[in-house]
Amino acid sequence: MKILIEMVPDHYDGLLEGCHGFQDAFSILKNGVVLHCQTSGKDQRSIAILCDEAQAKRLLELAARLYPAAAADIVRGVAFEREL
C-alpha cells in the first residue's frame, strides 16, 4: 500500500537536516514534491512524500527520535490511508 505523507516545510526541513546519516530515509525525503496552494490570498506550501508502508514506518521511527513534530505528520498520513 502506498502512503502519501504531507509535511509543513519546517517539519520537513528539520527532519531532512537530521537524517543525513540515514541514506534510506534521506532518499525518501529528497523525493518529496513541493505543493503550492492558494487559500485566502496566501500562498501555502507543503511537501508531499509518497512511500510504501515499510518506508513510512522507518521514517516514523526516525522522526520520533530526531524531529517529533514531523512524526505527527507521518502518523496523519498513515492513519488517513488506513481509513480509506
The first five atom37 places (N, CA, C, CB, O) and aatype in JSON, in Angstrom:
{
  "aatype": [12, 11, 9, 10, 9, 6, 12, 19, 14, 3, 8, 18, 3, 7, 10, 10, 6, 7, 4, 8, 7, 13, 5, 3, 0, 13, 15, 9, 10, 11, 2, 7, 19, 19, 10, 8, 4, 5, 16, 15, 7, 11, 3, 5, 1, 15, 9, 0, 9, 10, 4, 3, 6, 0, 5, 0, 11, 1, 10, 10, 6, 10, 0, 0, 1, 10, 18, 14, 0, 0, 0, 0, 3, 9, 19, 1, 7, 19, 0, 13, 6, 1, 6, 10],
  "atom_mask": [
    [1, 1, 1, 1, 1],
    [1, 1, 1, 1, 1],
    [1, 1, 1, 1, 1],
    [1, 1, 1, 1, 1],
    [1, 1, 1, 1, 1],
    [1, 1, 1, 1, 1],
    [1, 1, 1, 1, 1],
    [1, 1, 1, 1, 1],
    [1, 1, 1, 1, 1],
    [1, 1, 1, 1, 1],
    [1, 1, 1, 1, 1],
    [1, 1, 1, 1, 1],
    [1, 1, 1, 1, 1],
    [1, 1, 1, 0, 1],
    [1, 1, 1, 1, 1],
    [1, 1, 1, 1, 1],
    [1, 1, 1, 1, 1],
    [1, 1, 1, 0, 1],
    [1, 1, 1, 1, 1],
    [1, 1, 1, 1, 1],
    [1, 1, 1, 0, 1],
    [1, 1, 1, 1, 1],
    [1, 1, 1, 1, 1],
    [1, 1, 1, 1, 1],
    [1, 1, 1, 1, 1],
    [1, 1, 1, 1, 1],
    [1, 1, 1, 1, 1],
    [1, 1, 1, 1, 1],
    [1, 1, 1, 1, 1],
    [1, 1, 1, 1, 1],
    [1, 1, 1, 1, 1],
    [1, 1, 1, 0, 1],
    [1, 1, 1, 1, 1],
    [1, 1, 1, 1, 1],
    [1, 1, 1, 1, 1],
    [1, 1, 1, 1, 1],
    [1, 1, 1, 1, 1],
    [1, 1, 1, 1, 1],
    [1, 1, 1, 1, 1],
    [1, 1, 1, 1, 1],
    [1, 1, 1, 0, 1],
    [1, 1, 1, 1, 1],
    [1, 1, 1, 1, 1],
    [1, 1, 1, 1, 1],
    [1, 1, 1, 1, 1],
    [1, 1, 1, 1, 1],
    [1, 1, 1, 1, 1],
    [1, 1, 1, 1, 1],
    [1, 1, 1, 1, 1],
    [1, 1, 1, 1, 1],
    [1, 1, 1, 1, 1],
    [1, 1, 1, 1, 1],
    [1, 1, 1, 1, 1],
    [1, 1, 1, 1, 1],
    [1, 1, 1, 1, 1],
    [1, 1, 1, 1, 1],
    [1, 1, 1, 1, 1],
    [1, 1, 1, 1, 1],
    [1, 1, 1, 1, 1],
    [1, 1, 1, 1, 1],
    [1, 1, 1, 1, 1],
    [1, 1, 1, 1, 1],
    [1, 1, 1, 1, 1],
    [1, 1, 1, 1, 1],
    [1, 1, 1, 1, 1],
    [1, 1, 1, 1, 1],
    [1, 1, 1, 1, 1],
    [1, 1, 1, 1, 1],
    [1, 1, 1, 1, 1],
    [1, 1, 1, 1, 1],
    [1, 1, 1, 1, 1],
    [1, 1, 1, 1, 1],
    [1, 1, 1, 1, 1],
    [1, 1, 1, 1, 1],
    [1, 1, 1, 1, 1],
    [1, 1, 1, 1, 1],
    [1, 1, 1, 0, 1],
    [1, 1, 1, 1, 1],
    [1, 1, 1, 1, 1],
    [1, 1, 1, 1, 1],
    [1, 1, 1, 1, 1],
    [1, 1, 1, 1, 1],
    [1, 1, 1, 1, 1],
    [1, 1, 1, 1, 1]
  ],
  "atom_positions": [
    [[0.85, -1.17, 0.0], [0.0, 0.0, 0.0], [0.9, 1.24, 0.0], [-0.97, 0.0, 1.22], [1.86, 1.31, 0.77]],
    [[0.58, 2.19, -0.84], [1.31, 3.46, -0.9], [0.68, 4.45, 0.08], [1.3, 4.04, -2.33], [-0.54, 4.48, 0.27]],
    [[1.53, 5.24, 0.69], [1.09, 6.22, 1.68], [1.59, 7.59, 1.24], [1.61, 5.86, 3.11], [2.75, 7.75, 0.86]],
    [[0.7, 8.57, 1.3], [1.06, 9.94, 0.97], [1.17, 10.72, 2.27], [0.02, 10.59, 0.0], [0.19, 10.87, 3.01]],
    [[2.37, 11.22, 2.54], [2.63, 11.99, 3.74], [2.79, 13.45, 3.33], [3.89, 11.48, 4.5], [3.57, 13.75, 2.43]],
    [[2.07, 14.33, 3.98], [2.24, 15.77, 3.74], [2.83, 16.41, 4.98], [0.89, 16.45, 3.35], [2.34, 16.21, 6.09]],
    [[3.89, 17.18, 4.77], [4.56, 17.86, 5.88], [4.63, 19.35, 5.59], [5.97, 17.29, 6.11], [4.76, 19.78, 4.45]],
    [[4.54, 20.12, 6.65], [4.79, 21.55, 6.51], [6.3, 21.71, 6.3], [4.28, 22.37, 7.77], [7.08, 20.89, 6.79]],
    [[6.71, 22.75, 5.59], [8.14, 22.9, 5.27], [9.08, 22.87, 6.48], [8.34, 24.18, 4.54], [10.16, 22.3, 6.39]],
    [[8.69, 23.47, 7.59], [9.57, 23.47, 8.77], [9.83, 22.06, 9.29], [8.95, 24.32, 9.88], [10.95, 21.73, 9.66]],
    [[8.79, 21.23, 9.32], [8.95, 19.85, 9.79], [9.81, 19.05, 8.82], [7.57, 19.18, 9.96], [10.7, 18.31, 9.22]],
    [[9.53, 19.23, 7.54], [10.3, 18.53, 6.51], [11.78, 18.92, 6.58], [9.75, 18.85, 5.11], [12.65, 18.05, 6.59]],
    [[12.05, 20.21, 6.64], [13.44, 20.68, 6.69], [14.16, 20.18, 7.94], [13.48, 22.2, 6.65], [15.32, 19.77, 7.87]],
    [[13.48, 20.2, 9.08], [14.08, 19.73, 10.32], [14.42, 18.25, 10.27], [0.0, 0.0, 0.0], [15.5, 17.84, 10.71]],
    [[13.51, 17.45, 9.75], [13.75, 16.01, 9.64], [14.85, 15.73, 8.62], [12.47, 15.27, 9.26], [15.74, 14.92, 8.88]],
    [[14.78, 16.39, 7.48], [15.79, 16.18, 6.44], [17.18, 16.53, 6.95], [15.45, 17.02, 5.2], [18.14, 15.81, 6.68]],
    [[17.29, 17.61, 7.67], [18.58, 18.04, 8.21], [19.15, 17.0, 9.19], [18.44, 19.39, 8.91], [20.36, 16.78, 9.23]],
    [[18.28, 16.38, 9.96], [18.73, 15.43, 10.97], [19.05, 14.04, 10.44], [0.0, 0.0, 0.0], [19.69, 13.26, 11.14]],
    [[18.62, 13.71, 9.24], [18.77, 12.33, 8.77], [19.83, 12.14, 7.7], [17.46, 11.83, 8.24], [19.77, 11.18, 6.93]],
    [[20.8, 13.03, 7.63], [21.87, 12.88, 6.63], [22.62, 11.57, 6.77], [22.84, 14.03, 6.73], [23.11, 11.04, 5.77]],
    [[22.74, 11.02, 7.96], [23.45, 9.76, 8.16], [22.59, 8.54, 7.87], [0.0, 0.0, 0.0], [23.09, 7.41, 7.94]],
    [[21.34, 8.73, 7.54], [20.4, 7.64, 7.27], [20.0, 7.69, 5.8], [19.15, 7.72, 8.2], [18.99, 8.31, 5.45]],
    [[20.79, 7.05, 4.94], [20.65, 7.19, 3.5], [19.26, 6.83, 2.99], [21.66, 6.33, 2.82], [18.72, 7.52, 2.12]],
    [[18.66, 5.76, 3.51], [17.34, 5.33, 3.05], [16.3, 6.42, 3.31], [16.92, 4.02, 3.74], [15.54, 6.79, 2.42]],
    [[16.27, 6.92, 4.53], [15.31, 7.97, 4.89], [15.59, 9.24, 4.11], [15.35, 8.26, 6.4], [14.67, 9.91, 3.65]],
    [[16.85, 9.57, 3.97], [17.23, 10.79, 3.24], [16.74, 10.72, 1.79], [18.76, 10.99, 3.28], [16.2, 11.7, 1.27]],
    [[16.92, 9.58, 1.14], [16.49, 9.47, -0.27], [14.97, 9.5, -0.4], [17.02, 8.18, -0.89], [14.45, 10.05, -1.38]],
    [[14.24, 8.93, 0.56], [12.78, 9.0, 0.53], [12.32, 10.46, 0.65], [12.16, 8.14, 1.68], [11.46, 10.92, -0.11]],
    [[12.91, 11.18, 1.6], [12.53, 12.58, 1.8], [12.9, 13.45, 0.6], [13.19, 13.13, 3.05], [12.14, 14.34, 0.23]],
    [[14.06, 13.2, 0.0], [14.5, 14.01, -1.13], [13.6, 13.83, -2.35], [15.95, 13.66, -1.51], [13.59, 14.69, -3.24]],
    [[12.83, 12.76, -2.4], [11.89, 12.55, -3.5], [10.56, 13.24, -3.26], [11.67, 11.07, -3.7], [9.63, 13.09, -4.06]],
    [[10.46, 13.99, -2.17], [9.23, 14.73, -1.89], [9.0, 15.82, -2.93], [0.0, 0.0, 0.0], [9.93, 16.31, -3.57]],
    [[7.75, 16.19, -3.07], [7.33, 17.21, -4.05], [6.72, 18.39, -3.3], [6.32, 16.61, -5.08], [5.9, 18.2, -2.4]],
    [[7.12, 19.59, -3.68], [6.58, 20.8, -3.05], [5.22, 21.1, -3.68], [7.55, 22.0, -3.22], [5.1, 21.2, -4.9]],
    [[4.2, 21.25, -2.84], [2.85, 21.6, -3.29], [2.56, 23.04, -2.9], [1.78, 20.63, -2.69], [2.85, 23.46, -1.78]],
    [[1.99, 23.79, -3.82], [1.6, 25.17, -3.55], [0.09, 25.25, -3.57], [2.24, 26.16, -4.59], [-0.56, 24.68, -4.45]],
    [[-0.47, 25.95, -2.62], [-1.92, 26.1, -2.53], [-2.24, 27.54, -2.16], [-2.52, 25.11, -1.49], [-1.64, 28.1, -1.24]],
    [[-3.18, 28.14, -2.84], [-3.63, 29.49, -2.54], [-4.9, 29.4, -1.69], [-3.89, 30.32, -3.84], [-5.92, 28.88, -2.15]],
    [[-4.83, 29.89, -0.47], [-6.01, 29.95, 0.38], [-6.08, 31.33, 1.01], [-5.98, 28.84, 1.48], [-5.11, 31.81, 1.6]],
    [[-7.2, 31.96, 0.87], [-7.43, 33.3, 1.41], [-6.35, 34.29, 0.97], [-7.47, 33.25, 2.93], [-5.93, 35.15, 1.74]],
    [[-5.93, 34.15, -0.28], [-4.93, 35.07, -0.82], [-3.51, 34.78, -0.37], [0.0, 0.0, 0.0], [-2.6, 35.52, -0.73]],
    [[-3.31, 33.74, 0.41], [-1.98, 33.38, 0.88], [-1.48, 32.15, 0.13], [-1.99, 33.12, 2.42], [-2.23, 31.23, -0.15]],
    [[-0.19, 32.17, -0.17], [0.43, 31.01, -0.79], [0.94, 30.11, 0.33], [1.59, 31.42, -1.77], [1.83, 30.5, 1.08]],
    [[0.39, 28.92, 0.43], [0.83, 27.97, 1.45], [1.5, 26.8, 0.77], [-0.36, 27.5, 2.33], [1.04, 26.31, -0.26]],
    [[2.6, 26.35, 1.35], [3.33, 25.23, 0.8], [3.29, 24.04, 1.74], [4.78, 25.63, 0.51], [3.18, 24.19, 2.96]],
    [[3.38, 22.86, 1.15], [3.58, 21.64, 1.91], [4.45, 20.72, 1.06], [2.21, 20.96, 2.29], [4.58, 20.93, -0.15]],
    [[5.02, 19.72, 1.68], [5.85, 18.76, 0.97], [5.1, 17.44, 0.99], [7.27, 18.63, 1.61], [4.71, 16.95, 2.06]],
    [[4.9, 16.85, -0.19], [4.22, 15.56, -0.32], [5.26, 14.48, -0.57], [3.16, 15.6, -1.46], [6.1, 14.6, -1.47]],
    [[5.2, 13.42, 0.23], [6.15, 12.31, 0.13], [5.34, 11.04, -0.07], [7.07, 12.22, 1.4], [4.51, 10.68, 0.76]],
    [[5.58, 10.36, -1.17], [4.9, 9.1, -1.47], [5.86, 7.96, -1.13], [4.45, 9.03, -2.98], [6.99, 7.92, -1.62]],
    [[5.4, 7.04, -0.29], [6.25, 5.92, 0.1], [5.37, 4.71, 0.4], [7.13, 6.28, 1.33], [4.14, 4.82, 0.47]],
    [[6.01, 3.57, 0.57], [5.22, 2.4, 0.95], [5.14, 2.32, 2.48], [5.84, 1.09, 0.36], [5.75, 3.12, 3.19]],
    [[4.38, 1.36, 2.97], [4.12, 1.28, 4.4], [5.39, 1.04, 5.22], [3.12, 0.17, 4.68], [5.56, 1.62, 6.29]],
    [[6.29, 0.19, 4.72], [7.54, -0.09, 5.44], [8.41, 1.16, 5.51], [8.31, -1.24, 4.76], [9.03, 1.44, 6.54]],
    [[8.47, 1.92, 4.42], [9.25, 3.15, 4.42], [8.66, 4.17, 5.38], [9.31, 3.74, 3.0], [9.39, 4.86, 6.09]],
    [[7.34, 4.27, 5.42], [6.67, 5.19, 6.34], [6.97, 4.82, 7.78], [5.15, 5.2, 6.1], [7.17, 5.69, 8.62]],
    [[7.01, 3.53, 8.07], [7.32, 3.08, 9.43], [8.74, 3.48, 9.8], [7.14, 1.55, 9.55], [8.98, 3.96, 10.91]],
    [[9.69, 3.28, 8.88], [11.08, 3.67, 9.16], [11.2, 5.17, 9.35], [12.01, 3.21, 8.03], [11.92, 5.64, 10.23]],
    [[10.51, 5.93, 8.51], [10.52, 7.39, 8.65], [9.94, 7.81, 10.0], [9.74, 8.06, 7.51], [10.46, 8.71, 10.66]],
    [[8.86, 7.15, 10.4], [8.23, 7.48, 11.67], [9.16, 7.2, 12.85], [6.93, 6.69, 11.83], [9.27, 8.02, 13.77]],
    [[9.82, 6.06, 12.84], [10.75, 5.72, 13.91], [11.88, 6.75, 13.99], [11.33, 4.31, 13.7], [12.27, 7.17, 15.07]],
    [[12.4, 7.13, 12.84], [13.48, 8.11, 12.8], [13.0, 9.49, 13.25], [14.07, 8.19, 11.38], [13.67, 10.16, 14.03]],
    [[11.84, 9.9, 12.76], [11.29, 11.2, 13.11], [10.99, 11.28, 14.6], [10.02, 11.48, 12.31], [11.18, 12.34, 15.21]],
    [[10.52, 10.21, 15.19], [10.22, 10.21, 16.62], [11.47, 10.52, 17.44], [9.63, 8.85, 17.05], [11.38, 11.14, 18.5]],
    [[12.62, 10.09, 16.96], [13.88, 10.35, 17.66], [14.48, 11.7, 17.32], [14.88, 9.27, 17.36], [15.02, 12.38, 18.19]],
    [[14.38, 12.09, 16.03], [15.1, 13.28, 15.57], [14.27, 14.55, 15.55], [15.63, 13.03, 14.21], [14.77, 15.63, 15.85]],
    [[12.99, 14.43, 15.18], [12.15, 15.62, 15.0], [10.69, 15.23, 15.22], [12.36, 16.24, 13.57], [9.96, 15.0, 14.26]],
    [[10.27, 15.17, 16.48], [8.92, 14.68, 16.8], [7.77, 15.41, 16.1], [8.71, 14.78, 18.26], [6.73, 14.8, 15.86]],
    [[7.93, 16.67, 15.77], [6.86, 17.38, 15.06], [6.6, 16.75, 13.7], [7.21, 18.88, 14.9], [5.46, 16.69, 13.25]],
    [[7.65, 16.27, 13.05], [7.5, 15.6, 11.75], [6.82, 14.24, 11.93], [8.87, 15.42, 11.06], [6.1, 13.78, 11.04]],
    [[7.05, 13.6, 13.07], [6.42, 12.31, 13.33], [4.9, 12.43, 13.32], [6.9, 11.75, 14.68], [4.21, 11.53, 12.84]],
    [[4.38, 13.53, 13.83], [2.93, 13.74, 13.83], [2.39, 13.82, 12.41], [2.57, 15.03, 14.59], [1.3, 13.31, 12.14]],
    [[3.12, 14.44, 11.49], [2.7, 14.5, 10.09], [2.67, 13.1, 9.47], [3.65, 15.42, 9.28], [1.75, 12.77, 8.71]],
    [[3.65, 12.29, 9.8], [3.73, 10.93, 9.26], [2.57, 10.09, 9.8], [5.09, 10.26, 9.61], [1.95, 9.34, 9.05]],
    [[2.28, 10.21, 11.07], [1.16, 9.47, 11.68], [-0.15, 9.83, 10.98], [1.07, 9.77, 13.19], [-0.97, 8.96, 10.72]],
    [[-0.35, 11.12, 10.69], [-1.58, 11.54, 10.0], [-1.68, 10.9, 8.62], [-1.64, 13.08, 9.87], [-2.76, 10.47, 8.21]],
    [[-0.57, 10.83, 7.89], [-0.58, 10.21, 6.56], [-0.92, 8.74, 6.61], [0.0, 0.0, 0.0], [-1.7, 8.24, 5.8]],
    [[-0.33, 8.03, 7.56], [-0.59, 6.59, 7.71], [-2.03, 6.37, 8.13], [0.38, 5.96, 8.76], [-2.7, 5.48, 7.6]],
    [[-2.52, 7.16, 9.07], [-3.9, 6.99, 9.55], [-4.91, 7.27, 8.44], [-4.17, 7.92, 10.74], [-5.92, 6.57, 8.32]],
    [[-4.64, 8.27, 7.62], [-5.55, 8.61, 6.52], [-5.64, 7.45, 5.53], [-5.08, 9.89, 5.8], [-6.74, 7.09, 5.1]],
    [[-4.51, 6.86, 5.17], [-4.52, 5.74, 4.22], [-5.25, 4.53, 4.79], [-3.07, 5.35, 3.83], [-5.91, 3.8, 4.05]],
    [[-5.15, 4.32, 6.07], [-5.83, 3.17, 6.68], [-7.33, 3.37, 6.74], [-5.29, 2.91, 8.08], [-8.08, 2.4, 6.77]],
    [[-7.78, 4.62, 6.76], [-9.21, 4.91, 6.79], [-9.88, 4.62, 5.45], [-9.45, 6.37, 7.18], [-11.08, 4.33, 5.39]],
    [[-9.11, 4.69, 4.39], [-9.7, 4.5, 3.05], [-10.11, 3.1, 2.78], [-8.74, 4.92, 2.01], [-10.62, 2.81, 1.69]]
  ]
}
